[in-house]
Amino acid sequence: MEKSDVEKLFALQEIDDKLRELEHKMNRLDDVSGAKALADELKSLQSTLKEIDARIDTLARRRDELDERSRSLMTKVKSMKAKETSGAISHRDIASTELEISNLESQRSDLEDEELEILSEIEGLEPEMEETKRRISGKIGELEGIREQNATVLADLGTQRSEMDAKRLELSQSVDPVLLKLYGDIYARVGTMALARVENGNCQGCRLKLSAVEIESVKRSLLGEFTRPPTCEQCGRILYA
Ligand SMILES: [Zn+2]
């Protein structure tokens, strides 16, 4: 390993750090721009709307059912009253017929009371539904705007990444393959900073105190005496002085 190798690895590391940063920006864009939060809000509003819709649907079906029963009672009452006036009912049955009519009418009145309650509940839900719809359409517009901006940002980040990729490829072709592989493995493992300077006998990557022999080997490796660069025993980073 020579001084120029270290310099190349440094340049490579700089590119890799930038690539990592770009990747991070791309991955976090939905969060940072608020798109994710908005999409979540939208989802929750849509589910609220669905619930209101289902509730209104249930109420409307119950209303129709009550309405039908009430109509059928009314028909019955009408026909009994008609019979009564036509004289088809014997005198002694009139009292029981009257009682039945009053019974049916009281049932019908109960049905109507329930129907009114349902109608008022539906009326109460309708503005809530309209408000939810209005908020949904607002959020959709907002989200579209953010997504449009994000698409521009992503395109720009993508261009930067392509440029970095090209630079990296060019540079890596001039680095010794063994060294390149070693660097790549360490970078992937430690996350960042594959190279660590030795200062005051310490590895600056993990602060491990190095022995005199190790420090000497770092110096000698830079004079080209070793093909494989010395690495820190503790953190595994490539050491240079
Ligand atoms: Zn170390």
Residues whose N, C-alpha, C, O or C-beta is under 5 A from the ligand:
A	BS01	ZN	C203 G205 C206 R207 L208 C232 Q234 C235 G236
